[in-house]
């Protein structure tokens, strides 16, 4: 159980995979869509309801595109992660939480919204993949959905075997996507966190996974996440917080401070980024910014 929970971070978005392709691809997931960029920025500003309004408006105007529903699902998952303090050093540096997931249970209504948006996204993606099996937009949406579901199943719902199934699905689709589009910088965060987390497991667990074709390498993993942190679009801030928290675990405090400083400058007032930056630099945490537990 604990092994699968820890492996949930392998799918951590895949916790929100987004790809940067050329404008010639002509699909909303892979080009700069101002409304979508605005919505994701609102997520990083912790304005989750406002982000959903933006995403829903775009969905209403583009009802056949799966990415809109993926974005709505992400808004629910981001909100629950924020309320559960998942993307914090309190979670990453506490082995009990890192191995066992959250304490308590997630908000049922929020998870219902997440599940419904994922189901709608999967249906739209399946239609695209039926017409064209290597359709980038369809692969992108399925990768995102599977990655988010793996995180929700293990870290929030504690359905660990379902999480493993979704991790495998997310990784398989991400591999196809990156094979066709190696310039999709946001996509590197998915295999990157996979390599890092699996590489962090005890040697006995890594040995068992090796027979299943799953490998780990912490150094390689962090270098792949760095690709997204440096060149990504929608997931650039997400990659930076993952890189910073992983660096804290590895006692690479200079890497953590650099990324957290950049996040606080881009998103001033974000309670998570401000708090983590204060912790990494040894400064007092202002009471108004300290996340609730």
N, C-alpha and C positions, 0 to 999 in steps of 0.2 A: 504494500500500500504506500509506504513512505517513498519507495523508489519511484513509483508512478507519479506521486505528487510532485516530487522534485523534477521529474521529467516534464511536468506541466509547463515549466518555464521554457522548455524547448519550443513549445507552441506559442509562447508569449508573444501574442500577436505576430511567428506568424501572427499575438497580443495585439498587432495592428499593421500587417504587411501592406505596403503601398509601393508602386513601381514608377520609376521615372523613365519614360520612353520619349522618343521624338514626337513632335507635333504631327508628323505624317501618319502616325498610327490612328489618330482621329478618335480615340475613345476617351471618355472622361476620367477613367482611372489613370491614364498614362499621359495626360496633357494638363496644362495649368488651367483649371476651371476656378475662376475667382470665388464663386459661391462655396465651392467645396473647400478651398483653402481658408476662406473665412470661417467656415464651420469647424474645421480642425483647429484653427487658432483659438476659437472659443473653448474647445475642449481643453487645450493646454492652459487656458486662463481659468479653468474650472467652472465655466458657465455652461453647464451641461444642457439645461433646458433651452437656453438660447441657441445652442448649437443644433439641437433637434429641430427647432423651428426652421433654421436655415436649411438643414438637410431635407426636411419634409417638403419645403417649398420647391427645392430642386427636384425631388422625386415626383412631385405633382406635374412638373414640366417635362420630366424625362421618365415616364412610367415603365419603359422597357429596359432601362439600364440597371443592372444588379448593384452597381457600386453605391447608389444612393441608399439602398436598404442596408448594405454593409456598413455605411457610415452611421446610420441610425443605430444599428446593433452596437457598433463601437462606442457610441455615446453612452449607452446604458452600461456597458462593461467598464468603460473608463470611470464612470460615476461610482459604480460599486467598488472598484479598486481603490478609488480615492477615499471613500468612506471607510473602507476596511484597512487603509494604510498599507496596501500591498507594495506600491512602488516607493518604498522608503528604506532607509538603512535599518530601522527597527525590525523590518521584515527580513531583509537580505542578510543581516548580520546575526540574527537569532536563529541558530540551527534548528531549534524546535519548530519555529514557525516556517522556516525555509523548507524543512522536510515535511511538516505536517499540514501546512495550509492555515487558513484563517481559523480563529475561534468563533463559535457562534454560527449563525446562519445568515445568508444574504437576504435582501429585501425581496419578497415574493413577487410583488407587482413589477419591480424593476427587471427581475429575471424573466418575467412573462413577456415584457416588451422586447427584451433581448432575443428570446427564443422565437418570437413571431417575426421579427425583422430578419433573423438568420434564415428562417424557413422561406420567406419571400425572396431573399437574395439567392438562395440555392435554386429555387425554381426558375428564376430568370437566367441564372448562369447555366443551368442544365439545358435550357432552350438554345443558348448560343453554342454550347459544346456539342449538342446533337447535330447542329448544322455544320459545325467546323470543330473537330476534336482538339485542335491546337489553338483555338481562339484565345488570344491573350487576355481579353476581358473576362471570359468565363473562367480560365485558370486562376486569374487574379482573385476573383470573387470567391471561388471555392477554397483557395488557399487561406484567405482571410477568415472565412466562416469556420473552417476546420480548426485553424489556430485559435480563434476566440473560443470556440466550443471546448477545446482541450483545456484552456485556462479556467473556464467557468466550471467544467465538470470536476476538475481536481481541486483547485484552490478554493472555490466557493461552495460547490455542491458535494465534493468528496466522492464523486463517481469515478474512481481511478481507472477502471478498465475501459470505460467509455473514453476517458481522456487519452489513453494510450492509442486507441483506434483513431481518434481525431488527429493526434500528433503525426502518426504515420501518413494519414491522408494529406495533411498540410505539407509535410516535407516532400512527398511525392509530387504534388502539384507545383510547389516552389521550385523543385529541381527542373521540371519541364519548362517552367517560365523563365528561369535564369539561363537555361540552355539556349533558348531562342533569343533572349534579350539580356545579355550579360551587362549591358549598360543600365539596367534597372537598379539603380543604387539603393533604393529603399528596400529592395527584396533581400539584400544581404543580411539584414537584421535577423531574419528567421533562421537560416542555417548558422549564423554567427552565435546566437544565444543557445542554439542546440549544441554546437561544439563546446561552448563554454560550460554549460550545465552538466552535460554528460562527462566532460573532462574533470568536473568537480566531484563526481561520485567516487565512493570507495573503489579500490582496484578490483575487488571481487565482483561488484555490480557491473563495472565497465567490462570485465571479462565475459560475463554472461551476455551483455548487450552486443559485444563484438561478434558473437556467433549469430546474432540476428541481423548482422549487417549495419549496426549502429555504432558509430565511433565518436570519440570525444577528444578535444584538444583545446585547452583553455586559452593558450596563446593565439592560436589560429582563430578561435571564436571571437575573442576581443578585437582582433584585427579586422574581421568581417563586419562586426558591429560598427567599428570606426569608419568603414566605408560609407555607411548610411549616415553616421553622425557628421561626416564631412560633406557629403554630396547629396543627401536625400532631399525629398520635398515634403510630403505630408508627415513622414515619420522621423524626420531629422531630430526634433526635440525628444521624441520617444527613445530614439537610439542613444541620445546623449545621457538621459537619466539612467538607462540600462547600463551604459558604459561606465558612468560614474559610480553606480552602486556595485557593479562587478569589480571596479578598481578599488573600492573601499574594502571589499572582501579580500582582494589580493594585496592589500597594503601598498597600493600604488596611488598614494594620496595626491601626487601632482596631477595625475590624469583626472582624478575625481574633482579636484578643485577647479581645473581648467574648464571642464564641461559644465559644472554647476555654476560657475561664474558667468559663463555665456548664457545659460538658461535664465539666471536671475536678471541679466541685462535685457534679454529679449522679452521676458514675461515678468516685469516687476510686480510684486505683490502676490505672486503665486506662492501659497503657503508651503507647499511641498519643496519647491526649489529653494526658497529662501531658508527654510529650516535645514535642509540637507547641506546647503552651502555653509551655514553657520556651524553645523556639526563638523564638517570636513576641515574648516579653518580654525576650529576650537573657540569660536566666538559664542557669546550668550545668545540664546534663542529668544527673541521678543515674544512675550506671552501672547500677543495678538496673532502671531504667525504660527504658533505651535499647533500642529494638527491634533484634533481630538482623538482619544483612544476609546 
